[in-house]
Amino acid sequence: MELPAPLRQGVDSLLEKVPLPALKQAAKALSDRYRSELRDGRLHMAEDLAVKAYLATRLPATYAAVRASLDALTEVRPDFEPKSLLDIGAGPGTMLWATADAWPQLERAVLVEASGAVRKIGQSLATGAIATRTDWIAGDATIDLDGLEPADLVSAAYVLDEIVPASLPKLVDRLWRLTVGTLLIVEPGTPAGWQRILAARRQLIDAGAQVAAPCPHDAPCPLVAPDWCHFSRRVARSRLHRLAKEADVPWEDEKFIYLAASRQPVPKRASRVVASPKAGSGKATLKLCRPDGSAGERLFSKRDGEIFKAARRADWGDTLA
C-alpha cells in the first residue's frame, strides 16, 4: 500500500531540503519514544524536524493501517457513508486523507491535535488537495474534548498508547458519546495494543455498541495470551524512508490492531482470518475468528469446492463466508 499521490508529492516537497543526518537523528529519537510507549508529558512531535521525521518514516505505515481498517469497516457496513469526521490526536491528518479516500463525499472534518508543529504541516499538506471542509483544533485528547460536535465517524489512531492507562476509560467514554455512527480506534499491533483494544471493546459493548470489525461477534475474545489479535500490511518505503531508517529492503510490514464500534445494527458477520495463511499443494490452512465466538485453524482442501478457492485467495485480515 502506498500514500495517495497528492500526499506523497506534498511530503516529498516538505522533505527535499532537510539534511539527511538531522532527519536520521530525529527519526531515531521518534522511533525510540514510540517503541517505549513513553508517557513523560512531552509531545512526540513538538518540533518541526520531528514532524518531518514522522512524515518520512511513520506516515506511510500509519496510513496503511488506518486505510486497511476503513476497508474492513466498509466491507461489513457498505451502507455506512459518513458525512462528518471527528479525529482525535489527528497528527498530520492521516485519518483525514484515508477517510477522504474511502468516502470522497465526506463533507466536514474536525481534527484535534495538541502539537502546533503537526497542525501547521498537516494543514499545508491538505490545503488544495482535499475538498472536505476541515477545521484544525488545538487540543489534548484527555482534557479538551468538551464543546466538540458529534460526528458520523469518530476516530483515534495510535493515540491510546500515548495516554496513561488510568485515563483511558474516560477517554473512550467521551469518544463514544461523540459518535453518531461508528467509532474507530487503531493501535500498534503489539500484545499491549491488543490489551488496550480489548479493554475499549468491553467498555463499548457494555455501553451498547455493536462490534462491526474486526471481530465477527460481540462475545469475549477467544484468543489467549501469549497469542494476540493483530493484522499486518506491507508498506512500500521511499528512498528517503530507507535512508532515514538505514534500511536495506524497499518495504516494511506494519502490524496493527483496530476496533470499529457501531451505534447501528451490524449485519451478520463472516469469519475473519487472524493470522498469515498457510498454503500447500491442494490445501490451505486459515486461522479464523468465527461468528459463534470461537477461534482456531481450519484446513481447506479441494474437496471443499468453492470455499476452498475462496480460502486460497484469502489474506490475513480478510473475511471468509
C-alpha positions as CSV (number, residue, x, y, z in Angstrom):
1,M,0.0,0.0,0.0
2,E,1.2,3.5,-0.9
3,L,0.2,7.0,0.1
4,P,-2.2,8.9,-2.2
5,A,-0.2,10.6,-4.9
6,P,-1.0,14.2,-3.7
7,L,0.0,13.4,-0.2
8,R,3.2,11.7,-1.3
9,Q,4.1,14.6,-3.5
10,G,3.4,17.0,-0.7
11,V,5.6,15.1,1.7
12,D,8.4,14.9,-0.8
13,S,8.3,18.6,-1.3
14,L,8.5,19.2,2.5
15,L,11.4,16.8,2.9
16,E,13.6,17.7,-0.1
17,K,15.7,20.3,1.8
18,V,16.0,18.5,5.1
19,P,19.6,17.4,5.8
20,L,19.8,13.6,6.0
21,P,21.9,13.4,9.2
22,A,19.4,15.5,11.1
23,L,16.5,13.5,9.7
24,K,18.1,10.3,10.8
25,Q,18.7,11.6,14.3
26,A,15.1,12.8,14.6
27,A,13.7,9.6,13.2
28,K,15.7,7.5,15.7
29,A,14.5,9.7,18.6
30,L,10.9,9.5,17.4
31,S,11.1,5.7,17.0
32,D,12.6,5.2,20.5
33,R,9.7,7.2,22.0
34,Y,7.1,5.1,20.1
35,R,8.7,1.8,20.9
36,S,9.0,2.5,24.6
37,E,5.4,3.9,24.7
38,L,6.9,6.8,26.7
39,R,4.5,9.0,28.6
40,D,6.5,11.8,30.1
41,G,4.1,14.6,29.3
42,R,6.1,15.7,26.2
43,L,4.6,15.6,22.8
44,H,6.2,13.1,20.4
45,M,6.2,15.7,17.6
46,A,6.6,19.0,19.3
47,E,9.2,20.3,16.8
48,D,9.2,20.8,13.0
49,L,12.0,18.3,12.5
50,A,10.3,15.6,14.5
51,V,7.2,16.0,12.4
52,K,9.2,15.7,9.2
53,A,10.9,12.6,10.6
54,Y,7.4,11.2,11.1
55,L,6.4,12.0,7.6
56,A,9.5,10.2,6.2
57,T,9.3,7.1,8.4
58,R,5.9,6.6,10.1
59,L,3.3,8.2,7.9
60,P,3.2,5.5,5.2
61,A,2.8,2.7,7.7
62,T,0.2,4.6,9.8
63,Y,-1.8,5.5,6.7
64,A,-1.7,1.8,5.6
65,A,-3.1,0.6,8.9
66,V,-5.8,3.2,9.0
67,R,-6.8,2.7,5.4
68,A,-7.0,-1.1,5.9
69,S,-9.2,-0.6,9.0
70,L,-11.6,1.6,7.0
71,D,-11.7,-1.0,4.2
72,A,-12.7,-3.7,6.8
73,L,-15.4,-1.4,8.1
74,T,-16.8,-0.7,4.6
75,E,-16.9,-4.4,3.8
76,V,-19.0,-5.1,6.9
77,R,-21.1,-1.9,6.7
78,P,-21.4,-1.0,3.0
79,D,-24.3,1.2,3.9
80,F,-22.2,3.4,6.2
81,E,-21.3,6.7,4.3
82,P,-20.2,9.3,6.8
83,K,-20.6,12.9,6.1
84,S,-18.6,14.1,9.1
85,L,-15.4,13.1,10.8
86,L,-14.0,13.9,14.2
87,D,-10.4,12.7,14.6
88,I,-8.8,12.9,18.0
89,G,-5.0,13.0,18.1
90,A,-5.0,13.7,14.4
91,G,-1.3,14.1,13.8
92,P,-0.6,15.5,10.3
93,G,-4.1,14.4,9.1
94,T,-3.5,10.7,8.3
95,M,-7.1,9.8,9.1
96,L,-8.4,12.7,7.1
97,W,-6.6,11.5,4.0
98,A,-7.7,7.9,4.5
99,T,-11.3,8.8,5.1
100,A,-11.5,11.2,2.2
101,D,-10.1,8.4,0.0
102,A,-12.6,5.9,1.3
103,W,-15.6,8.3,1.2
104,P,-15.0,11.1,-1.3
105,Q,-18.4,12.5,-0.3
106,L,-17.1,13.4,3.2
107,E,-18.3,16.9,3.8
108,R,-16.8,18.1,7.1
109,A,-13.8,17.1,9.3
110,V,-12.7,18.3,12.7
111,L,-9.1,17.4,13.6
112,V,-8.0,17.7,17.2
113,E,-4.2,17.8,17.7
114,A,-2.1,19.2,20.5
115,S,1.1,19.9,18.6
116,G,1.2,23.2,16.8
117,A,4.1,22.0,14.6
118,V,2.0,19.0,13.5
119,R,-1.1,21.1,12.8
120,K,0.8,23.5,10.7
121,I,2.3,20.8,8.5
122,G,-1.0,18.9,8.3
123,Q,-2.8,22.0,7.1
124,S,-0.2,22.7,4.5
125,L,-0.4,19.1,3.1
126,A,-4.3,19.1,3.0
127,T,-4.8,22.6,1.6
128,G,-5.8,22.5,-2.0
129,A,-5.6,18.7,-2.1
130,I,-8.6,17.7,0.0
131,A,-12.1,19.1,-0.7
132,T,-13.5,18.3,2.7
133,R,-14.2,21.4,4.8
134,T,-11.7,20.9,7.6
135,D,-11.1,22.6,11.0
136,W,-7.9,22.0,12.9
137,I,-8.3,22.5,16.6
138,A,-5.6,22.7,19.3
139,G,-6.4,20.2,22.0
140,D,-5.3,17.4,24.2
141,A,-7.2,14.1,23.9
142,T,-7.6,13.7,27.6
143,I,-8.8,17.2,28.6
144,D,-10.0,19.2,25.6
145,L,-13.0,17.3,24.1
146,D,-15.7,19.4,25.7
147,G,-17.7,21.5,23.2
148,L,-17.0,19.4,20.2
149,E,-19.9,18.4,17.9
150,P,-20.7,14.7,17.4
151,A,-19.8,13.2,14.1
152,D,-20.8,10.2,12.0
153,L,-17.3,8.8,12.2
154,V,-15.1,9.4,15.3
155,S,-11.6,8.1,15.3
156,A,-8.4,7.8,17.4
157,A,-5.5,6.2,15.6
158,Y,-2.3,5.4,17.5
159,V,-3.5,7.6,20.4
160,L,-4.3,5.3,23.3
161,D,-0.7,4.1,23.6
162,E,0.3,7.7,24.4
163,I,-2.1,8.1,27.3
164,V,-1.7,6.9,30.9
165,P,-3.9,3.8,31.4
166,A,-6.0,5.4,34.2
167,S,-7.3,8.0,31.8
168,L,-8.3,5.6,29.0
169,P,-11.9,4.6,30.2
170,K,-12.9,8.3,30.5
171,L,-11.4,9.0,27.0
172,V,-13.3,6.0,25.5
173,D,-16.5,7.1,27.1
174,R,-16.1,10.7,25.7
175,L,-15.3,9.3,22.2
176,W,-18.4,7.1,22.3
177,R,-20.6,10.0,23.4
178,L,-19.4,12.0,20.4
179,T,-20.1,9.1,18.0
180,V,-23.3,9.3,15.8
181,G,-22.4,6.3,13.7
182,T,-19.1,4.5,14.2
183,L,-16.1,4.8,16.4
184,L,-12.8,3.6,15.0
185,I,-9.8,3.0,17.2
186,V,-6.4,1.9,15.8
187,E,-3.5,0.8,17.9
188,P,0.0,-0.7,17.3
189,G,-0.2,-4.5,16.7
190,T,1.5,-5.4,19.9
191,P,0.3,-7.5,22.9
192,A,-0.1,-4.2,24.8
193,G,-2.0,-2.6,21.9
194,W,-4.3,-5.6,21.8
195,Q,-5.0,-5.3,25.5
196,R,-5.9,-1.7,25.1
197,I,-8.3,-2.6,22.3
198,L,-9.8,-5.4,24.4
199,A,-10.5,-3.0,27.3
200,A,-12.1,-0.5,25.0
201,R,-14.1,-3.2,23.3
202,R,-15.5,-4.5,26.6
203,Q,-16.4,-0.9,27.7
204,L,-18.1,-0.1,24.4
205,I,-20.1,-3.3,24.3
206,D,-21.3,-2.6,27.9
207,A,-22.3,0.9,26.6
208,G,-24.5,-0.7,23.9
209,A,-22.1,-0.7,20.9
210,Q,-22.0,-3.4,18.3
211,V,-18.6,-4.5,17.0
212,A,-18.5,-4.1,13.3
213,A,-14.9,-5.1,12.8
214,P,-12.6,-6.9,13.1
215,C,-14.5,-9.3,15.4
216,P,-17.4,-11.2,13.8
217,H,-19.1,-11.3,17.2
218,D,-19.7,-9.4,20.4
219,A,-18.6,-12.3,22.6
220,P,-15.4,-12.2,24.7
221,C,-12.2,-12.5,22.6
222,P,-11.4,-16.2,22.2
223,L,-7.6,-15.7,21.9
224,V,-5.5,-16.3,24.9
225,A,-2.1,-14.9,25.7
226,P,0.7,-15.3,24.6
227,D,-1.4,-15.3,21.4
228,W,-2.9,-11.9,20.5
229,C,-5.1,-10.5,17.7
230,H,-3.4,-8.2,15.2
231,F,-3.1,-7.6,11.5
232,S,-0.3,-6.7,9.0
233,R,0.0,-4.5,5.9
234,R,3.1,-4.4,3.7
235,V,4.2,-0.8,3.1
236,A,6.4,0.5,0.3
237,R,9.4,2.5,1.5
238,S,10.6,5.5,-0.4
239,R,14.3,6.1,-1.0
240,L,14.3,8.7,1.7
241,H,12.5,6.4,4.1
242,R,15.2,3.7,3.6
243,L,18.0,6.2,4.1
244,A,16.4,7.7,7.2
245,K,16.0,4.3,8.8
246,E,19.2,2.9,7.3
247,A,17.0,0.0,5.9
248,D,18.0,-2.3,3.1
249,V,14.7,-3.7,1.9
250,P,12.2,-1.5,0.0
251,W,9.2,-2.4,2.2
252,E,8.2,-2.9,5.8
253,D,5.3,-4.7,7.5
254,E,3.2,-2.6,9.7
255,K,1.4,-4.6,12.4
256,F,-1.7,-3.0,13.9
257,I,-5.0,-3.8,15.7
258,Y,-8.2,-1.9,15.4
259,L,-11.8,-1.8,16.6
260,A,-14.8,-0.4,14.8
261,A,-17.8,0.0,17.1
262,S,-21.2,0.9,15.7
263,R,-24.4,2.5,17.1
264,Q,-26.4,1.0,14.3
265,P,-27.2,-2.7,14.0
266,V,-24.4,-4.7,12.3
267,P,-25.4,-7.3,9.7
268,K,-24.4,-10.9,10.2
269,R,-20.6,-11.0,10.0
270,A,-18.3,-13.6,8.3
271,S,-15.3,-15.3,9.9
272,R,-12.1,-13.3,9.8
273,V,-8.6,-14.5,9.0
274,V,-6.5,-13.6,12.1
275,A,-3.1,-14.9,11.0
276,S,-1.0,-15.3,7.9
277,P,-2.5,-18.2,5.8
278,K,-0.6,-21.4,5.4
279,A,-0.8,-22.8,1.8
280,G,0.3,-26.1,0.4
281,S,-0.3,-28.3,-2.6
282,G,-4.1,-28.6,-2.9
283,K,-4.8,-27.3,0.6
284,A,-4.9,-24.1,2.7
285,T,-5.0,-23.6,6.5
286,L,-6.6,-20.5,7.9
287,K,-6.7,-19.3,11.5
288,L,-10.3,-17.9,11.8
289,C,-12.2,-15.9,14.4
290,R,-15.8,-17.2,13.9
291,P,-19.2,-15.6,14.4
292,D,-20.0,-18.1,17.2
293,G,-17.2,-16.5,19.3
294,S,-14.7,-19.3,18.8
295,A,-11.3,-19.2,17.1
296,G,-9.0,-21.8,15.6
297,E,-7.4,-23.2,12.5
298,R,-9.3,-24.9,9.7
299,L,-7.9,-26.9,6.9
300,F,-9.4,-26.5,3.5
301,S,-8.9,-28.8,0.6
302,K,-10.1,-29.3,-3.0
303,R,-12.9,-31.4,-1.7
304,D,-14.4,-28.3,-0.1
305,G,-15.2,-26.9,-3.5
306,E,-15.8,-23.2,-3.9
307,I,-15.0,-22.3,-0.3
308,F,-11.5,-23.8,-0.9
309,K,-11.0,-21.4,-3.8
310,A,-12.0,-18.5,-1.5
311,A,-9.7,-19.8,1.2
312,R,-6.8,-19.9,-1.2
313,R,-7.4,-16.3,-2.1
314,A,-7.9,-15.1,1.5
315,D,-5.2,-13.0,3.1
316,W,-4.5,-12.0,6.7
317,G,-7.4,-9.7,7.8
318,D,-9.8,-10.8,5.2
319,T,-13.3,-12.2,5.8
320,L,-14.4,-15.7,4.7
321,A,-18.1,-16.5,4.5
